[in-house]
């Protein structure tokens, strides 16, 4: 049933996209230069970047593949395409085709490299704000209760999870309480039957060294006191040409939704969140949902009469700017801003481990330097259901942990102490502490990004243009100093492409590039290389 629903939704999205394409006012056919490759549009397309010779049509206004969209395309030959409005694009026989309802789009030549294209576009259209999310995101691991508790968030098990972090000697950091802690959507009170003393719980977590974030969404449960209050004030998205709140389908049912294009509604929501901080000591919020598809129904009416689906997604993102502890999964534009952008939920699978690097690269190239690669082992809870929890692939969890270690952020959810034996648990513990050890460097790179707009995690082609790295998507640069080449399969060897210069690996061995080397990497090893000359 779940597969049929997924296929139906995909089919409807494609049909919607095709209908939009057919009615587009402007069409641009862009012939690729010799050897030119393109990136951009959707973080969720990272594994398809650079785009192959033929890519189906994608409409930035109607689908976001469970992640962020940005109206930006970048080329390896220094060209970029930007529009303030959403467009559709596809690749046919190696050439781009772009369809827009708003303007004729043509590439801008900014130089001759991917980096030239990115820096020109970012400085003009989404310059770095100079601000960062809280520094703890970069310097310590994060923990999220989703996979362990799912919809059964409760005080006893949350404290038990946190206690196990300490008992197993993992570094403390940001601690996120996920969905279903509140009485209902739109309400900001803890379920009393599950949280007998929420203030005491948060005080204890703070005492243990954690900073606390709560999951929230823009939706409001119908037939609730909050719904009646918000409807009376006109703070909810309406049915077209009525004064009645619209009921919008989403993955947790059918709900009304804050109309955040209304400044008064946005301020009202922010005040509810500030009240949570005052009353309970909450540090920040995980801002979930907000996907573009929730706002596509032509029967919806927004306070901002000019707003479209993408604008509503952007209004949701702007709420987080008032809270240094924030996290988003869906987004529109907002590159260079002090927002944490997480990758979309990944399966518990080796295939999903292989998606982390290209998707994180895509996030950086779309302006989201402060990105988190989903949850270690996967954040898609459905892929853990029906699986014997005593027979989970421990090697997969370890390798997933290693991939996260030298990325801007790392986040645990499935409890490693529950599913791993002592050998595999010790490896994960070691790499959690390596991330902590590297935290000062990662934070330094984040601070540079806040000034320059450059990605923290970089495509090899971005860092070493025209040296044969265009199609390399299984290794990356962390800042300009470290080349990271994790193991992404059950094999214990891999090839690593070293650029020009002198490099020292994690064992102290030196190499002179350019050269491709074969690396032996038993389960205990994450191969990485420091540029020394």
N, C-alpha and C positions, 0 to 999 in steps of 0.2 A: 504493500500500500504506500509506504514511504517513497519507494522508487518511482511508482506511478505518479505520485504527487510532484516529485522533483522533475520528472520528465515533462509533465504537463506545464509546470511553471516555466521551464526552459523554452518549451514550444511557444507559449504565449508571449514570452519576452522577445523571442525572435520575430514572431508575427507583428508585435507592436513596433519593433525596430524597423522591419521592412516597410510597414505602413508609413512610418515617419520619414524614411528615406524617400519613398515614392513622392511625398508631398514637399520635399525640401526645395527651398527657393534657389539656393546657390549650390553649385557643384564644382569642386576643384579636382583636377587630375594632375598629380605631381609626379613627374618622371624622376626616378631615383638616379643619382649620380653614380659613377662607377664605384662599386664596392660599398655603397652607402647602405646602412642599416638604421632602423628606427626603433625607438622606445617610447612608452608613454601611454597616456589616456586613463588606464586603470591599474591600480596596484595588483588587483586580482589576476591580471594578465602577465604577471612577472615571468612565469615559466615559459611564456611564448615569446619573450623578448630576448634579443632583438627579433622583430617580426619576420616570419618566413615569407616566401614569395606569395603565398595566398593565405589570407586571414579573413574569416567571415566578418560581416558587418556588425559593429558594436555602436550602440547609441548611448552617449554619456548621460542623456536625460532620462533614460528609462530603466537601466540596469547598472548595478555597481559591483556585481560578483562578490557580495558580502564584504566589500572593502571600500577604500577611498577612490574617488574619481577626481581627475584634474584635467582641464581642457588644454593640455600641453603634449606636443610630440617633439622628440629630440632626435637628431641624427648624428651618426658617427663622423659625418663630414662637416659639422659645425653649423647645421641649419636647425631652426626650430619653428614650430607653428603654435600660436597661442590665440585663444579667443576668450573673452570674458563670459561668453555664453556657451552652452553645451552644443556639441556637434556629433555627427555620426562619422565613422571612418571604417575603411576596410583596406586590405592590400590585395591587389590582383596582378599577377605576373610580375611581382616585385615592385609595383608602383602603388603609391598611396592614392586613394580616392576619399575625398572629404565632402560631406553634405551638411549644410547649415541653413537654418531658417532666418539667420540674422545678418550674415555678411559673407563675402567671398574671401576665402582663406588661402593665403599663399605663404610659402616658407620665407623666413628671414635668414639671411646669411650673416652669422656672427663670428665666423672664424673657420677653422678646418678640423676641429675635434669635438667630441662629445662634451668635453668639459667647457669648451668655448660656448657651445650652444646653451648648456645648462646655466652657466654663470650670467650670460647675457639675458636670458629669459627670466631668471630668478631676480636679478637686480632690478629689472624693469617692472615685473608684474607681481612678484611675491617676495619682496626684499626681507632679509632677516630682521626680526623685530628687536634684537638685542636682549630678548628675555628668554629664560629657560623654564621648563617645568622644574619642580623641586629636584635638587641635586641628588637626593637619595635614589631616584630612579636609575641613575647612571652608575652609582658607586656600590650598590648592594643588590642582591637578588630580590625578586618579588614573589609573593605567595598568594594564590587565589583558591578559594574554597569550592569552586564550581564542580570539578570532576569528583571530588570526595563526597560532597553533600548534595550536589545538583539542586533540586527544588526544596530540599529539606534543610535549609539553613537554620541552625539553632545554636543557642549559647553554649551548651555543654560540649558539642562536637567542635565548635569553632575554637574554644579554649583548649580542647584536646589536641587539635591540629597544631595550634601555636606552641603548646607544650612539647609536642614531638619535634618541632623544629629545633627547640632548645636542647632537648634530651639527645638528639642525634647530631648536635654540634654543627648545625648549618648556620650561616650568617643571618642575622635578623635584618629586615628591611620593610618594604611596603607590604601590607597585609590587606587583601581585598575580600570583603564579604559579598558574595554574589547574589543572584536573583532570588526573591521570595522571602526576604527578611521582614518586609513591611506588611501591614495589614492588607493592603491592596494597592494597585497601581494608582499613582497620583497622591497616595498617602505617605507620610513620612514619620510614621510611628512604628516601632518594632512590634511584631506579633507577641502579645503578652504571654501566650501559652508556650511559646518557644524561647522567649527571652525574658526571664523573670527579673533580671537586673542588667539591662543593656549598658547603663552608665558604668556599673561596676565591671562589666566585661571589657569595655573599652579602656577603662582606667588600668585594668590588669594588663591588657595588651600593650598599652603605653609603658607601663612599668617594666615590661619585658623587653622594651626597645623597639617595638613596632610602631609604624604610622598606619592609620586605619582609613580605608576607603570603602564606600558602600556603593553597590550597583544601583543605578537608577535608569529610567527611560522617560520619554516625553509623553507616555500614554496615561490615561486616566480611566479607571474602571467605571462603567456606567452604573447608575443606581447607587452611587455612593455620595456621602456628604460633600466630598470634594468636587465631584461632577456637578452637583446642583449649584454649588457656590461659583465654580468657574464658568458654567453656562450663563448664570445670571450676570456675571461681570463681562461676558463676551470674550473670555480668554481662551476659548476652544475653537479649533477649526470647524467651520460650519458647512452644512449642506448648501449647495449653490442656491442663491436667491431666497434663503430662509434665515431665520434666527436660531435654528436648531443645530445642535452639535452633530457633526458627522460621526458615524461609527466606522472605524477603519480596521480591516483585518490585518493581523500580524501574527507572528509565530506563536504567541501565547493567547490567541483568541481574538476578540473583537472589542475595541476600546475607542473612547474619545481621545483627542490628542491636543496638547497645548498648541496654541497658535503663537509661535515665538516670533512671527513677523510683527506682532503687536508688542511694542516696547513695554507697555504696562503688564502684559502677560509674562514677558521675559523677566521683568523685575520682580513680579510676584513669585515666580519659580525660584529665582536666585535667593529671595528672602526666605523661602521655605528651607533651602539648603543651608543658608547662614544660621537659621534657627537650630538646625540639626547640629551644626558645629558648636553653637553655644550651649545647647542643652546636653549633648552627649560627648562632646570633645572629638567628633569626627574630623579627620584631617582633609578629606576630599572625596571625590566621587568617580565611579566608573560610568561614563555616559554611554549606555548601549542604545541599540536601535537607531532611529534617525535615518534609516536607509532611504535612498531616493525613491524606490518603488512604492513606499507607503504614501507618497504624495502625488502619485500619477493620475489618480481618478479625476476625470474632467468635471465631476459633480462636486468636487471640493471647492470651497471658497475661503481665501485667506484674507486676513486684515490688510496685508499689503497686496493690493489688487494686481500689481505687476509681478508678484512672486510666482516662480515656477517650482517644480519638484526639487531642483538642485538648490534653489535659494532657501527653501525650507530646511534642507539638510545643513546648509551653511549657518542658518540662524541657530540651530541646535549646537553646532560646533562653537559658536561664539560664547555660549553660556560658560564653557569651560575656561575661558580666559580669565575669569574672576577667581579661579580655584587652582593654585599651583600644583595640587595633587589631582590630576585628571587622567582619563584614558578614553580614547575613542577607537571605534572599529570602522564606522562608516563616516565619510566626509566628502565635502566638495570644496575645492581650492584650499585656502588657509595654510598654504606652504609658508615656512619661515616663522610661524607663530608658536608660542610656548604651549603646545599641545602634544601629549603622548598619543601616538597612533599605533594601535596594535594590528598585526595581521589578522585576517579572518580565521575562524576556527578551522583547524586542520585535523584530519583523521589521525587515529593511532595506526600508523602504517609507515613502511619505508618510503613509499612514494611521497607521502607528506613531508618526511624529513628532507627529501630532495627538493621540495618547493620552497623551503625556508630562505635559502640564499637568493635565488632569483627574485622572490617577492620582496625581500628586504632591500635588494638593489633597486627594484622599481620604486619602492617607497622613497628612498633617498633621492632618486632622479626626478621625483614629482614634488620635491620640496619638504618631505617629511623626514627630517634628520633624526627626530626624537622618536624612534620607532621600536616596538617590541615584537619579537617573532612568535606570537601566539604563546601557547603553553607547552612546556617540555613534555614530550610524548603525545601531544595532541590536545586540543581544546574542544573537539567535537565529541560531546559525551555519548552520542549514539553509537560511536565506534567502540566504546568500552562495554556496552551492554551485550549480554548474551555471550560474553567471553569469560572463560574460567580465569578468575583474577589471580589464581595461583600459577597460571601458565602463560602470563604475559611475557612477551619477548624482552628479557632484561637487557639484552644487548642494544635493542632499538632505543630503550629509554636512556641508556648511557650515551649513545651516539647523539641522540636528540639534545641531551644536556650539553654535550661538547660543542654542538653547533651554536647553541645559545651563548656559550661562555664568553667568547670574544666578540659579541655583538653589543650594540649600545645598551641593551637591557636583556635580562633573562628572567623568566617567570615560571615557577613551579605551580602545579595544580594537583595532578595525581600524586599521592604521597609516596615518595621513593622508599621511605622506611616501611611502608605497608607492602609493597609489591616486589622489592628487591632483596636478594640475600646480602649478607654482609660484604662480600667481595664487590658486588656491583654498587651497593650503597656507598661504600668507601670511595669509589671512583667519582660518583656524583658529588659527594661531599668535597672531595679534592677540587673539583672544577667549580663548584660554587665559591670556594675560597679563592680560586684563581681569579674569578670575576671580581671578587672583592679586592684582591691585590692589584688588579689592573684598573680598579675604579678611578683612581686619581688621573690616569692617562685618559680613560674614556670621558671623564668629566671635563678634562682639559679640551678634548676634541669637541665636546658639546658646546663649551663656552666659545670656542673659535667659530663653530657653526652659527651660533647666535649673532656673531658679528659679520661673517662672510656669506652665510647661507649655504656653504658647501655641505654635502652629505658627510656623515661620520663613517658610515659603511659604504664603500665605493666599488663600483664595477672596475675590473682590471683595465678595461678600455678607457675609462674615465681617467685613471691614474697614469696609464702608460699607453697613450694613443698610438695607433698605427704600428703596433708591435705584435699583431696577431692575436689579440685578446677579444676581438669583437664577439665571438660566440662562446666565450668562456663564462660559465655560470655556476661552477661548483667550487670556486675560491673567490676571495675578496680581499680588499684592503680595509683595515681598520685605521682610519686616519691616513697619514702618509708614511707611517713607520712600520706597520705590521701587516704581513701577508698571511692570511688564515686559510688553511686548506683542510677542512674537516673530512672525516670519513662518513659517507652518506649511504652506504650499502653494508651488507653483511660481510663483504670482503675486508681483508685487513691490509690491503695495499691500495695505492692510488698513484696516479701521475700528477705531478705539480709543475706548472709552467712558471719559471722564474724570469722576470724581466731583466733588462740590463742592470748592471751594478753588482755589488757584493752583498751577500745575504748570510745570516747565521740562523740555523734552525733551533728548535726547542731543546735539542741535545747538545748544542754548542758547535756543531759541525758547520763549516763555512762552504759557501758555493759562490761561483761567479756566473752571472747570467749574461746574455740570455741562454737558457737551456731548459730542457724538460727532464725531470728526474723521476725515478720510481721511488716511492716512499713506503717503507714498512711501518705499519701503525697497528700494533696490538691494541686490544680494547682499552688499555690504560693510557693510550697516547692520542693527543690532539696535535696534529702537525701544524706548526706556525713558524714564520720566518721573520726575523727582524732585519730591516734594511740598514746596513752599517756603512755603506759608501755609495 
